[in-house]
Amino acid sequence: MDAKFEYLLRQGDNALVLSQQLSKWCGKGPALEEDMALTNVALDLLGQTRMWLTYAAELEGKGRDEDALAFLRDAHDFRNCHLVEQPNGNYADTTLRQFYFDTWHYFLMQGLLKSSDLRIAEIAEKSVKEVTYHLRRSGDLVVRLGDGTAESHAKAQAAANELWPFTGEMFAYDAVDNAMVEQGVAPKSEDLRAAFLHHVAEIFEEATLTMPAPDAWMHSGGKTGCHTEHLGYILAEMQFLQRAYPGAEW
């Protein structure tokens, strides 16, 4: 399989699955402002998904479009990391999941702005303003939860600890990632990880949260199609219409 096609799927699938997860908060947010903000972040990620998967479909050249890639692949064909498929849980769980993803995503987009693939650089340029807002927003929420009440602090710390083992996969480069680095398409893992750890440490200090150990054991497998049980339920809901009524249009 072409390494660039796989890399594009990974970017698109991360954004798609997380967008679907966040959309479940619509109408259920803890406050009206947050309800709207979560929905807007989900829409931002969905727009980014379309750019990644459209390019992937063009590169594949098999007649599939972004809709086919989104709605007609099975779980083992998805290439998202495990972090984005973790349950929404309580609001601290959703916030910490978002913060970890946003931190990695921000520094990745900064690196992709310099990509040797002009199409990828253009996608990064179109996404970086949204991603910058996402990171600022989720970081502020982490501080508000961590440095808030005793209950919000406890829930934020529990979420930080529980989700931490899912962060390592984002920096665990394999043959696909390494090929992209060699071609000048993607930034190096060590650069992303160093920036990620530094930013998380800064926010956690302000939030009075204890940062988990950087060398802790980490989950892996999502980028190669080995997923947790959660993804199957996510896709069953997301893909139902196209699976039940093939070719349906509004």
Backbone torsions as a table, in degrees:
resi	resn	phi	psi	omega
1	MET	NA	137.0	-179.3
2	ASP	-60.0	129.4	-175.2
3	ALA	-63.0	-38.9	-178.8
4	LYS	-67.4	-39.2	176.0
5	PHE	-58.6	-46.0	178.9
6	GLU	-62.4	-41.1	-179.1
7	TYR	-64.5	-41.2	178.2
8	LEU	-64.7	-39.5	176.6
9	LEU	-60.3	-41.3	-179.0
10	ARG	-60.9	-43.4	179.8
11	GLN	-66.9	-45.9	-179.5
12	GLY	-65.3	-41.0	-178.1
13	ASP	-69.2	-37.8	175.7
14	ASN	-57.7	-49.3	-178.5
15	ALA	-66.5	-39.9	-177.7
16	LEU	-65.8	-48.8	-177.1
17	VAL	-66.2	-41.8	179.2
18	LEU	-67.3	-36.7	176.0
19	SER	-60.4	-44.1	178.6
20	GLN	-62.4	-40.9	178.8
21	GLN	-62.2	-46.0	-177.9
22	LEU	-67.6	-32.2	-178.8
23	SER	-63.3	-21.1	-180.0
24	LYS	-70.4	-15.1	177.9
25	TRP	-83.2	-10.8	-176.9
26	CYS	-58.5	121.9	-177.7
27	GLY	84.0	-0.3	-177.0
28	LYS	-128.3	7.1	-178.5
29	GLY	-62.0	157.1	-178.4
30	PRO	-69.5	-16.3	176.2
31	ALA	-154.2	155.9	-176.6
32	LEU	-57.5	-42.7	-179.9
33	GLU	-60.6	-42.6	179.8
34	GLU	-69.9	-35.9	177.5
35	ASP	-58.0	-47.0	-179.9
36	MET	-68.7	-40.0	-177.9
37	ALA	-65.0	-42.9	179.5
38	LEU	-63.2	-40.9	178.7
39	THR	-64.4	-39.6	178.7
40	ASN	-66.5	-39.0	176.7
41	VAL	-63.6	-42.2	178.0
42	ALA	-59.5	-42.0	179.4
43	LEU	-67.4	-38.6	175.7
44	ASP	-58.0	-47.5	-178.1
45	LEU	-65.7	-34.9	178.2
46	LEU	-66.2	-39.7	176.1
47	GLY	-62.5	-39.8	177.2
48	GLN	-66.4	-38.0	177.1
49	THR	-55.4	-46.3	-177.0
50	ARG	-60.7	-39.8	-179.7
51	MET	-66.4	-43.9	-179.2
52	TRP	-66.6	-46.7	-175.4
53	LEU	-74.7	-29.6	175.1
54	THR	-63.7	-44.5	178.1
55	TYR	-65.2	-41.5	178.8
56	ALA	-59.8	-44.1	-179.3
57	ALA	-64.3	-40.5	178.4
58	GLU	-64.3	-41.6	-178.9
59	LEU	-67.7	-37.1	179.9
60	GLU	-65.3	-42.0	176.4
61	GLY	67.9	32.3	-179.2
62	LYS	-113.3	16.3	176.7
63	GLY	85.5	1.2	176.7
64	ARG	-86.8	149.5	174.3
65	ASP	-114.4	-173.9	-177.4
66	GLU	-63.4	-32.4	178.2
67	ASP	-66.5	-42.4	178.8
68	ALA	-63.2	-40.5	179.2
69	LEU	-67.4	-34.6	-178.2
70	ALA	-77.6	-42.3	-168.3
71	PHE	-106.9	-11.4	-174.9
72	LEU	-122.0	21.0	170.6
73	ARG	-106.7	148.8	176.3
74	ASP	-87.4	170.5	-173.9
75	ALA	-56.2	-40.6	-176.4
76	HIS	-70.0	-11.1	176.7
77	ASP	-93.7	-5.1	178.1
78	PHE	-84.0	147.3	-173.1
79	ARG	-120.5	19.6	178.8
80	ASN	-75.2	155.1	176.3
81	CYS	-75.4	159.7	-176.5
82	HIS	-62.8	-29.6	-174.6
83	LEU	-55.0	-46.9	-171.8
84	VAL	-72.2	-16.2	-179.9
85	GLU	-95.8	2.2	176.9
86	GLN	-68.8	146.5	-175.0
87	PRO	-58.3	153.3	177.0
88	ASN	-61.6	-37.4	179.2
89	GLY	58.7	-141.4	174.3
90	ASN	-86.9	-179.6	-173.4
91	TYR	-67.5	-28.9	175.8
92	ALA	-67.1	-39.3	177.4
93	ASP	-60.8	-47.6	179.3
94	THR	-62.2	-42.0	-177.3
95	THR	-66.3	-44.9	-179.6
96	LEU	-69.5	-37.6	174.9
97	ARG	-59.5	-43.6	-179.5
98	GLN	-66.6	-41.2	-178.9
99	PHE	-64.2	-44.9	178.1
100	TYR	-61.1	-45.6	179.6
101	PHE	-64.6	-47.1	-177.1
102	ASP	-60.3	-39.0	-179.2
103	THR	-63.2	-50.1	176.5
104	TRP	-60.9	-44.4	-175.5
105	HIS	-63.2	-40.8	-179.4
106	TYR	-61.4	-49.9	-177.2
107	PHE	-70.8	-29.7	174.6
108	LEU	-64.7	-46.8	179.9
109	MET	-62.2	-38.0	176.6
110	GLN	-59.8	-40.5	178.4
111	GLY	-70.0	-37.8	-177.5
112	LEU	-72.8	-16.6	174.3
113	LEU	-59.8	-24.6	-178.6
114	LYS	-101.2	12.8	-176.0
115	SER	-59.9	144.0	175.8
116	SER	-71.8	-17.8	175.5
117	ASP	-89.1	110.2	-174.0
118	LEU	-62.5	-32.9	179.1
119	ARG	-65.8	-42.4	177.6
120	ILE	-65.9	-41.5	177.7
121	ALA	-60.9	-38.2	178.5
122	GLU	-67.1	-40.5	177.8
123	ILE	-63.2	-42.4	178.6
124	ALA	-62.7	-40.8	179.7
125	GLU	-64.3	-38.1	178.6
126	LYS	-71.9	-25.4	-175.0
127	SER	-93.7	-23.7	-165.6
128	VAL	-65.0	-33.2	178.4
129	LYS	-66.3	-41.6	177.7
130	GLU	-65.0	-45.0	-177.6
131	VAL	-64.9	-36.3	177.2
132	THR	-62.7	-43.6	176.3
133	TYR	-63.1	-43.3	-179.6
134	HIS	-57.7	-44.8	-177.9
135	LEU	-67.0	-42.9	179.4
136	ARG	-62.1	-41.9	-178.3
137	ARG	-66.9	-50.0	-177.3
138	SER	-68.0	-34.0	176.3
139	GLY	-64.7	-41.8	177.4
140	ASP	-61.5	-39.6	-179.6
141	LEU	-68.3	-37.1	176.8
142	VAL	-60.7	-43.1	178.8
143	VAL	-64.2	-43.1	-179.3
144	ARG	-64.2	-38.4	178.9
145	LEU	-74.5	-46.9	-176.8
146	GLY	-66.2	-39.3	-177.7
147	ASP	-101.8	28.0	-179.0
148	GLY	-100.9	-124.2	179.9
149	THR	-82.3	170.1	177.8
150	ALA	-61.8	-38.0	-179.7
151	GLU	-69.0	-45.4	-179.3
152	SER	-65.6	-36.6	177.7
153	HIS	-63.0	-45.5	-178.5
154	ALA	-63.1	-42.0	-179.6
155	LYS	-69.1	-38.0	178.6
156	ALA	-66.0	-41.8	179.4
157	GLN	-65.8	-40.8	178.7
158	ALA	-62.5	-42.7	179.3
159	ALA	-66.2	-41.4	179.1
160	ALA	-59.7	-43.2	-179.3
161	ASN	-69.9	-43.0	-175.6
162	GLU	-66.4	-38.1	-175.0
163	LEU	-90.0	-15.6	-177.0
164	TRP	-54.6	-43.7	-178.8
165	PRO	-63.5	-8.6	177.8
166	PHE	-94.4	-2.2	-177.4
167	THR	-84.0	-27.0	-174.4
168	GLY	-64.3	-29.1	-177.7
169	GLU	-60.6	-29.5	-178.4
170	MET	-65.6	-22.5	-177.3
171	PHE	-111.0	-0.6	-179.9
172	ALA	-85.7	89.9	-176.3
173	TYR	-75.5	140.5	175.1
174	ASP	-117.5	-162.5	-176.5
175	ALA	-61.7	-36.6	179.6
176	VAL	-64.5	-52.0	-179.9
177	ASP	-60.7	-44.3	-177.7
178	ASN	-64.6	-35.0	176.5
179	ALA	-63.9	-38.2	179.0
180	MET	-67.7	-36.1	177.0
181	VAL	-66.2	-45.2	-178.8
182	GLU	-61.6	-33.3	-179.8
183	GLN	-85.8	-0.5	-179.8
184	GLY	77.2	14.7	-178.4
185	VAL	-81.1	-41.1	-172.5
186	ALA	-124.9	155.9	177.9
187	PRO	-75.7	162.7	-179.3
188	LYS	-72.9	148.8	-179.2
189	SER	-61.8	-45.0	-175.6
190	GLU	-63.5	-33.0	177.9
191	ASP	-68.4	-44.0	178.6
192	LEU	-64.1	-43.7	-176.6
193	ARG	-66.1	-40.6	179.3
194	ALA	-63.2	-43.6	179.1
195	ALA	-66.5	-40.1	179.0
196	PHE	-60.7	-51.7	-177.1
197	LEU	-62.8	-38.9	-179.9
198	HIS	-64.2	-45.2	-178.0
199	HIS	-69.2	-42.7	178.6
200	VAL	-60.6	-42.2	179.5
201	ALA	-61.4	-41.5	179.1
202	GLU	-62.8	-47.0	-178.3
203	ILE	-67.9	-40.9	-179.4
204	PHE	-65.9	-35.9	177.4
205	GLU	-63.5	-43.5	178.3
206	GLU	-67.1	-31.5	-178.9
207	ALA	-86.1	0.4	-176.5
208	THR	57.3	35.6	176.6
209	LEU	-104.4	150.4	177.0
210	THR	-89.7	123.6	-179.3
211	MET	-78.5	128.0	177.2
212	PRO	-60.7	162.0	-176.8
213	ALA	-66.4	128.9	179.1
214	PRO	-59.4	-28.8	-177.6
215	ASP	-94.5	17.5	178.4
216	ALA	-64.4	158.9	177.4
217	TRP	-63.7	141.8	-176.0
218	MET	-126.9	146.1	173.3
219	HIS	-73.1	158.7	175.3
220	SER	-156.2	169.7	175.4
221	GLY	121.0	-24.6	-176.9
222	GLY	-60.4	-37.5	-176.5
223	LYS	-69.0	-14.4	178.4
224	THR	-113.5	11.0	173.5
225	GLY	99.2	4.3	176.6
226	CYS	-98.1	108.0	-170.8
227	HIS	-115.8	166.7	173.4
228	THR	-75.9	169.4	-179.6
229	GLU	-64.8	-18.6	-175.6
230	HIS	-66.3	-33.6	-174.2
231	LEU	-64.0	-36.6	179.7
232	GLY	-58.4	-41.9	178.5
233	TYR	-68.3	-38.3	178.8
234	ILE	-62.0	-46.6	-177.6
235	LEU	-70.5	-34.3	179.0
236	ALA	-59.2	-39.1	178.3
237	GLU	-76.5	-44.8	-174.9
238	MET	-68.5	-36.3	-172.5
239	GLN	-97.6	0.7	-170.8
240	PHE	-54.9	-48.0	-173.8
241	LEU	-60.5	-49.2	-178.6
242	GLN	-68.7	-30.5	178.4
243	ARG	-73.3	-39.8	-177.6
244	ALA	-79.4	-33.3	-178.8
245	TYR	-130.7	77.3	-176.3
246	PRO	-54.3	132.1	177.9
247	GLY	77.9	8.8	-179.2
248	ALA	-62.1	141.9	177.4
249	GLU	-130.9	152.4	178.7
250	TRP	-73.8	NA	NA
